[in-house]
Amino acid sequence: MKSLRYLADLHISPLTCELLRKAGYSVVRVSDVLPPAASDEEILRYARDYRMVIITQDLDFSALLAITNASQPSVIILRLAIPHPKAVVKILCQVLPGVETDLVRGAIISVTEDKVKVRTLPVH
C-alpha cells in the first residue's frame, strides 16, 4: 500500500527521501513543510493532521505518543548502526509492505538491521 504518506524527520537524509520516492513512496522531509525550529509536538500534530507516518531516528516521538495516550500518527523508528541512505531505503522497502496495516491502525515500528518490533497505539 504505497498510498501511505511519510514525513521524514530532520535526521533522515534528503538522499534517503529521494531514493524512497524513486521506489514509489510518498515522502517529504519535515524541513520542507515546517519551520526549522519546529518542535516534536508540532511535527506530531502535522503528521496527525495530514495522516502521515513519521520516519525518524529519534525516540522522543514514541515517548510523546505514550505520554499523551495518542493513537496516531504512526512512527517508524530507525535503530540502525550505520544509517547510510541506500541501506536505510533497502531495509524500509523490505519492511514497509509487512507493516502497512499496523501503520494504518496506529503503531510505533522499531526497525534494526535484523528485527522489526511493532507496538500498537495507544501505548499502555
C-alpha positions in Angstrom: 0.0 0.0 0.0 2.3 2.7 -1.3 -0.6 5.1 -0.8 0.6 5.9 2.8 2.4 9.2 3.1 5.6 9.6 5.1 7.1 12.5 6.9 10.9 12.2 7.4 12.4 13.8 10.5 15.4 16.1 10.1 17.8 13.3 11.0 16.7 11.4 7.9 18.9 12.2 4.9 17.4 14.0 1.9 19.0 11.3 -0.2 17.0 8.7 1.7 13.8 10.6 0.9 14.8 10.9 -2.8 15.5 7.1 -3.0 12.2 6.3 -1.3 10.3 8.5 -3.7 12.1 6.7 -6.6 10.9 3.4 -5.1 7.3 4.7 -5.3 6.8 6.1 -1.7 5.3 9.5 -0.9 7.9 11.1 1.3 8.5 14.7 2.4 11.0 16.0 4.9 10.0 18.0 8.0 12.2 20.9 6.7 10.0 21.0 3.5 6.8 21.6 5.4 7.6 23.1 8.8 9.9 25.8 10.2 13.4 24.7 11.0 12.8 25.1 14.8 9.5 23.1 14.8 9.1 21.1 18.0 8.5 17.4 18.2 4.9 18.2 19.2 4.4 20.4 16.1 5.8 17.6 13.9 3.4 15.1 15.6 0.5 17.4 15.1 1.4 18.0 11.4 1.7 14.2 10.8 -1.6 13.6 12.5 -3.4 16.4 10.7 -2.2 15.2 7.3 -2.4 11.5 8.1 1.3 10.9 7.6 3.7 8.3 9.1 6.8 9.8 10.7 10.1 8.2 9.9 12.8 9.1 12.5 15.8 8.0 14.4 14.6 10.0 17.5 13.0 8.1 20.4 11.2 11.3 21.6 8.3 10.8 19.3 7.4 7.4 20.8 7.7 8.9 24.3 5.4 11.7 23.4 2.8 9.3 21.9 2.9 7.2 25.1 2.6 10.2 27.4 -0.4 11.6 25.6 -2.0 8.2 25.0 -2.3 9.0 21.3 -3.4 6.5 18.7 -2.0 8.5 15.7 0.3 9.3 14.0 2.3 6.1 13.4 6.0 6.3 13.8 8.8 4.3 12.3 12.0 4.5 14.4 15.2 3.5 12.7 17.7 2.0 15.1 20.4 1.2 12.6 24.1 1.0 13.3 25.0 2.7 10.0 22.1 4.7 8.6 23.6 5.1 5.1 20.8 6.2 2.8 21.0 3.2 0.4 20.9 0.8 3.4 18.0 2.6 5.0 16.0 2.5 1.8 16.8 -1.2 1.2 15.6 -2.1 4.8 12.5 0.1 4.6 11.5 -1.3 1.2 11.7 -4.8 2.8 9.9 -3.8 6.0 7.1 -1.4 4.9 4.9 -3.8 3.0 4.7 -6.1 6.0 3.7 -3.3 8.5 1.4 -1.2 6.4 -1.8 -2.5 8.1 -0.2 -1.7 11.5 0.8 1.8 10.3 -2.8 2.5 9.2 -4.2 1.4 12.5 -1.6 3.3 14.5 1.7 1.8 15.7 5.3 2.5 16.7 7.5 0.4 14.5 11.1 0.0 15.6 13.5 -1.2 12.9 17.0 -2.6 13.3 19.1 -4.4 10.7 17.7 -7.8 11.8 14.5 -7.1 13.7 11.2 -5.3 13.4 9.2 -4.6 16.6 5.6 -3.4 16.4 3.8 -1.7 19.3 0.2 -0.8 18.7 -1.0 2.6 19.6 -2.1 3.8 22.1 0.8 2.5 24.2 -0.4 1.3 27.6 
